[in-house]
Amino acid sequence: MATATPIHVTPRPDGKWQVIRGGGEKASAVTDTQAEAIEIAKGYSHNDGAQVIVHGRGGKIRKSW
């Protein structure tokens, strides 16, 4: 079985947050808060077992699971 592509929660230039698959070009979701984006990413991860990687405003990884 192939490993699921990681899911990233990253800031956008417009101040919003996005949920995007590693290597993806388009966001799966765009939210007003990081917390909302994390909840969406957790749902995607629960469905396919992908790793979630949360980035801070500066782009640095804050946490992953």
N, C-alpha and C positions, 0 to 999 in steps of 0.2 A: 504494500500500500504506500502510495506517495505521501510525503509530508505536506501538510497544508501550508500555503504561503502565509507568512506572518502578516498581522494586521497592525498598522501604525495609526496612532492618534497624534496628529501634528497641527501646529498653528498655521493659519493662513495669513497672507499679507493684509487682508481686510479685517483682521481681528477675530475672525471666527475660527472654529476648530473643524478639522476634517478627519474622517475615518477612511483610510486608503490601504489597499493591499500592497505589500512590498513589490516594487517594480511596476505598479499601476500608474496610469496617467490621469485617471479621473477618480474623484472621491466617491466612495459608496454612500457617504452621508456628510452633511455639513451642519454644524450646530453653533449656537451662540456661546455655549460653555464647554470647557474641557470635560466636566463631569458628565454632561449629556453624551458627548462623544465616547467617553469610556464605557458608559452603559451600553451603547450600541455595539461597540467593539466586543464587549463581553458576550453579547448575544450571538454575534457572528462566530466568535471563538467556541461558544458552547455547541453550536451547530456542526462545526467541522474540526474542532480540536486545535485550531491555529494558535500560535503564540501571539499575545498582545504586547505591543511596545508603545509606551507612552512617552512622548517628547515634551519638553518644556518650551516656553516662549523663545528661548535662545536656540532651540533645536536639539539640545543635549538630552540624552535619554534619562528620564526620571525614574522609571520603573518598568519592569516587564514580568510577565508570567505566562 
